[in-house]
Amino acid sequence: MSKDSVSERIIGFLLSNEGKDVLQSELWKELGLTSKELSKALKKLEEEGVIKREPVTYKGKRTYRITLVADTLARVQKTGLQAGRLGRLVVSKLVDEVLDIPCVSCPFINRCYEGGFYDPVNCQFINEWVLRSRQSKSTR
């Protein structure tokens, strides 16, 4: 199996399971890889700044929690890992995040301006969205 396809599978799995704990000791089994294949790919992805490995203890054994860094899309493009499935996962994730912004579907967007009747500073939809976003980030 090529290094790029292993990396793409890892990133795809992390994107699909974002917000969940992904442990290195379990990841190789999930992806059907050997521990050695996974370790080499993770080390390369970490060096490229695509992922972060954080040491943790799980079931009495030392392992790593694997997470994507915040600007994964930009870093994935730099490494050249743009397989169709991976690209679709990244784009889908970004589209979902954009569509979650309340202004995108707001019926009052054309009449919304600072100091107006519909003012973004006092917008209930934006305030609720910011609170939800902060809560979901603090639970990760």
C-alpha positions as CSV (number, residue, x, y, z in Angstrom):
1,M,0.0,0.0,0.0
2,S,1.4,3.4,-0.9
3,K,2.3,6.0,1.8
4,D,-0.1,8.5,0.2
5,S,-3.1,6.1,0.3
6,V,-2.3,5.2,4.0
7,S,-2.2,9.0,4.8
8,E,-5.4,9.6,2.9
9,R,-7.2,6.8,4.8
10,I,-5.9,8.2,8.1
11,I,-7.0,11.8,7.3
12,G,-10.4,10.5,6.0
13,F,-11.0,8.5,9.1
14,L,-10.1,11.5,11.3
15,L,-12.4,13.8,9.3
16,S,-15.2,11.3,9.6
17,N,-14.7,10.9,13.4
18,E,-13.9,14.6,14.3
19,G,-14.8,15.4,17.8
20,K,-14.3,11.8,19.0
21,D,-11.2,10.4,20.7
22,V,-9.1,8.6,18.1
23,L,-6.3,6.6,19.7
24,Q,-3.3,5.3,17.8
25,S,-3.6,1.9,19.6
26,E,-7.0,1.4,18.0
27,L,-6.6,3.3,14.7
28,W,-4.4,0.7,13.0
29,K,-7.0,-2.0,13.7
30,E,-9.8,0.3,12.4
31,L,-8.0,0.9,9.2
32,G,-6.7,-2.7,8.7
33,L,-3.1,-1.6,8.8
34,T,-0.1,-2.9,10.7
35,S,1.1,-1.0,13.7
36,K,4.3,-0.2,11.8
37,E,2.6,1.1,8.7
38,L,0.4,3.4,10.8
39,S,3.3,4.7,13.0
40,K,5.3,5.7,9.9
41,A,2.4,7.4,8.3
42,L,1.4,9.3,11.5
43,K,5.0,10.4,12.0
44,K,5.1,11.9,8.5
45,L,1.7,13.6,8.9
46,E,2.8,15.0,12.2
47,E,6.0,16.4,10.7
48,E,4.0,18.0,7.9
49,G,1.7,19.6,10.5
50,V,-1.4,17.8,9.4
51,I,-2.1,16.0,12.7
52,K,-1.1,16.3,16.3
53,R,-0.3,13.3,18.6
54,E,-0.9,13.8,22.3
55,P,0.3,11.1,24.7
56,V,-2.4,9.5,26.8
57,T,-2.9,6.4,28.9
58,Y,-5.7,4.0,27.8
59,K,-6.4,0.7,29.5
60,G,-3.2,1.0,31.5
61,K,-1.1,1.4,28.4
62,R,0.6,4.5,26.9
63,T,-0.7,5.5,23.4
64,Y,-1.5,8.7,21.5
65,R,-4.7,10.7,20.9
66,I,-4.6,11.7,17.2
67,T,-6.3,14.9,16.1
68,L,-6.2,17.0,13.0
69,V,-4.7,20.5,13.2
70,A,-7.0,23.5,12.7
71,D,-5.9,24.3,9.1
72,T,-6.0,20.7,7.8
73,L,-7.3,21.6,4.4
74,A,-4.4,23.9,3.6
75,R,-1.8,21.5,4.9
76,V,-3.4,18.5,3.0
77,Q,-3.2,20.5,-0.2
78,K,0.5,21.3,0.4
79,T,1.3,17.6,0.9
80,G,-0.4,16.7,-2.3
81,L,-2.9,14.3,-0.7
82,Q,-6.0,15.2,-2.8
83,A,-7.6,11.9,-3.5
84,G,-11.2,12.1,-4.6
85,R,-12.7,10.7,-1.4
86,L,-10.5,12.7,0.8
87,G,-11.2,15.9,-1.1
88,R,-15.0,15.3,-0.9
89,L,-14.8,14.7,2.8
90,V,-12.8,17.9,3.4
91,V,-15.1,20.0,1.1
92,S,-18.2,18.4,2.7
93,K,-16.9,19.4,6.2
94,L,-16.2,22.9,5.1
95,V,-19.6,23.3,3.4
96,D,-21.4,22.0,6.5
97,E,-19.5,24.6,8.6
98,V,-20.4,27.4,6.3
99,L,-24.1,26.4,6.1
100,D,-24.2,26.4,9.8
101,I,-23.6,30.2,9.9
102,P,-27.0,31.7,10.5
103,C,-26.5,34.6,8.1
104,V,-26.3,32.2,5.1
105,S,-30.0,31.4,5.4
106,C,-31.3,34.5,7.2
107,P,-34.4,36.0,5.6
108,F,-33.4,39.4,6.9
109,I,-29.9,39.5,5.5
110,N,-30.7,42.2,3.0
111,R,-31.9,44.5,5.8
112,C,-29.2,43.7,8.3
113,Y,-26.6,46.3,9.1
114,E,-25.0,47.9,12.1
115,G,-27.4,50.3,13.8
116,G,-30.4,49.1,11.8
117,F,-33.5,47.3,13.0
118,Y,-31.8,44.0,12.1
119,D,-28.4,44.6,13.7
120,P,-25.7,41.8,13.7
121,V,-24.5,43.0,17.1
122,N,-27.8,42.2,18.7
123,C,-28.8,39.3,16.4
124,Q,-30.4,36.4,18.4
125,F,-29.4,33.9,15.7
126,I,-25.7,34.9,15.7
127,N,-25.6,34.9,19.5
128,E,-27.0,31.4,19.7
129,W,-24.7,30.2,16.9
130,V,-21.6,31.6,18.7
131,L,-22.7,29.9,22.0
132,R,-23.2,26.6,20.2
133,S,-19.9,26.9,18.5
134,R,-18.0,27.7,21.7
135,Q,-19.7,24.8,23.5
136,S,-18.9,22.3,20.8
137,K,-15.3,23.4,20.8
138,S,-15.0,23.2,24.5
139,T,-16.3,19.6,24.6
140,R,-13.6,18.4,22.1
